[in-house]
Amino acid sequence: MNAEIVAVGSELLTPRRSDTNSLYLTGRLNELGVEVTTKTIVGDDRERLRDTVRLALSRAHIVILTGGLGPTEDDVTRDAVATALGRNQLFRQDLCDGIEARFRLRGRPMAEINRRQAYLIEGAEALPNPNGTAPGQWIEEQGRAVLLLPGPPNELQPMFEEHCLPRLERLLPKQAIRTRVLRVANMPESEVDQKIAPVYTRYTNPATTILAAAGDIQIHLRARSGSVAEATNLVEALAAEIEPLLGDRIYSRNGDPLEVVVGGRLRERGETLSVAESCTGGMLAERITSVAGSSDYFVGGFLVYGDRMKTALLGVPEALLREHTAVSKPAAEAMALGARERTGAAWAVSITGVAGPSGGTEAAPVGTVFIGVAGPDGCRVHHARHMGDRTRVRALATQTALDLLRRRLG
Amino acid sequence: MNAEIVAVGSELLTPRRSDTNSLYLTGRLNELGVEVTTKTIVGDDRERLRDTVRLALSRAHIVILTGGLGPTEDDVTRDAVATALGRNQLFRQDLCDGIEARFRLRGRPMAEINRRQAYLIEGAEALPNPNGTAPGQWIEEQGRAVLLLPGPPNELQPMFEEHCLPRLERLLPKQAIRTRVLRVANMPESEVDQKIAPVYTRYTNPATTILAAAGDIQIHLRARSGSVAEATNLVEALAAEIEPLLGDRIYSRNGDPLEVVVGGRLRERGETLSVAESCTGGMLAERITSVAGSSDYFVGGFLVYGDRMKTALLGVPEALLREHTAVSKPAAEAMALGARERTGAAWAVSITGVAGPSGGTEAAPVGTVFIGVAGPDGCRVHHARHMGDRTRVRALATQTALDLLRRRLG
């Protein structure tokens, strides 16, 4: 079973507004085993909305419209859906009385234009709206459902919970859904796909989706079945086939981000962490401390942006910086060891590099990053060159640093 | 002129993901006088995408597709658009060579499946992508334009700025547009609006838009006219009316963010800056160093997450912490002074507080933040309580810290 969601309103087509109703609806529909296959936002335009609804009806079991149920000329949802379905609209005195009573309760007369909200598409059931004037509408046609819901979330959500969910459950075959999210650091999407596609393409259930961000790949597995046990079996069986292909490149089996995984390992080991950041300027520590409770294992560290600070705060010898420069293996090592010693933490991670856009040299072009990880068993330094702009180089450096630490923590 | 935007990717149809590219594109298109009339998100499905593109082509002058240009079977945008337009796809050896060179630069072989990204729809111009493997495509048909752009924002935005804007400007009727962006820190949106609405509501040209983020309000003024001089006059006249109403709460008159404004003032004064961060854990320094060239004035600083580090790294007396706790005016002052002395920077900013969700006390509930600014003329401490979750409390603390420093820098 699949659904399309259509949000109506020109205000949702401005540069700063997002349609958040569809996120809520997607969550609820997914829980019922219904996949959302298309979402559309249409301005207050009868013809465009009519054509969008027609296309949605041609390919979805459930079509949900949100917004555009108000009393003004701009509110085109009722008209557009009626036209798309080829149905009339009927005035309902009982709905009009309800709207009028609502106004009276607030000590105001009902404006004449509010009568528009008392029209129902032929064959529709009215859905009560205790939090606003616009009733919702539920229409069934040939096993398909069309829902008209008000735009304000505080009206839409209670209406959906109370009046739409029970109707949808009656309409839908019983289905359980189980998901698993594997995460992999610092592998290109194409390389991950090449390794695992021969496995996952053999199955349509579980369905597999691969999502890529800077230095971070998420593999979403999603199984459906009539029983929870069977859905669980399906998803776990596929995960068991995929995991050996990626081995220890997988850092998370439940969707947790890298900073949560590393924090969890440190907490288990009862060990502490410090940092010494140059080119990332606090980005690594910011990620680590974005996790609530990170004070259990993160003690602090040093921002040594200039060379002089590397010497003054971390004791990196001036001669070392003169000979090797600050973007070098010896500098990264001295920074990590200096931070570990000065904080007394079990672990220290250092990052030094050239984030760009300027500052590159022949020996250390823009994107060059050295990462030191010092721990109870000594210090190792990793060297990489990342491509992209300043933001991306810095993000990839923090991702690499966290992944190196994860591997050392075992 | 109107545009439709189609985002491609099943991952954008999950309950937690939003399509942010379309917000950026809408902003840029609006500046060109192009209205966005429909936005659609379609999963990785050839037929659905083909039908959506056909509907968009039937009613929009400009159709922009984002995402789905990757190398895997899931990446259906090229195929769907070619089918919707009834055109073939042609393999381009030069594009393939470019993709291969990109892999070589990173010391990796190109996977066979990446060859897919070297196919161009017949009649399309390839748009270079310096930040990724997928080239974009620009197609003109009967005065309409179809754009295929990569999904990652760091690839899409530079490509749009450099290669799409000039082509769109050539296609569109000539119109001069002049904008001005005023920015205000730490004022509620309603308060800003109450002050300036009596002025800006008198004009439809320039149009005024107010955008609100955590602790940051942007006021966008946008004038259109047949001549550049007239558009400039219109926008400057409105700005001159608004600015006195907000006075020194305005920190930027050209849209620059606070970290750029503060950096510019430090550079003008030839002075340096250091930080000492507790609850923000590097977020303040990360913002400061996100600006290219920030090494001119930012020297570094201290992450003193635990109390012990405040004493060990900054010399905050243990007795002071025992008596007043780490979230207190004396602690913030000692941190700022300690950082200034140890780094030798002209200025030092300290932040200590309770970001939550736990750790609050009666004296310092969650959201309490003390910010110290130490400079050549002494140290002052600011106390605030911010509402919201951990991320928001931390973001508001860095925003307040930067604005306090801006005011001290005069």
Interface residues (C-beta under 8 A of the other chain):
Chain A: L13 T14 P15 R16 R17 S18 T20 L23 Y24 T26 G27 N30 E35 V36 T37 T38 K39 T40 I41 V42 G43 D45 R48 D51 T52 L55 S58 R59 P188 E189 S190 E191 D193 Q194 A197 T201 T209 I210 L211 A212 A213 A214 H220 V275 E277 C279 T280 G281 G282 M283 L284 A285 E286 I288 T289 S290 A292 G293 S294 S295 F298 V299 G300 G301 F302 L303 V304 Y305 G306 R308 M309 A312 L313 R342 T343 G344 G356 P357 S358 G359 R385 M387 G388 D389 R390 T391 R392 R394
Chain B: S10 E11 L13 T14 P15 R16 S18 T20 L23 Y24 T26 G27 N30 E35 V36 T37 T38 K39 T40 I41 V42 G43 D44 D45 R48 D51 T52 L55 S58 R59 G70 P71 T72 E73 D74 R102 L105 R106 R108 A111 I113 N114 N131 T133 P152 N154 P158 T209 L211 V275 E277 C279 T280 G281 G282 M283 L284 A285 E286 I288 T289 S290 A292 G293 S294 S295 F298 V299 G300 G301 F302 L303 V304 Y305 G306 R308 M309 A312 L313 R342 T343 G344 G356 P357 S358 G359 R390 T391 R394
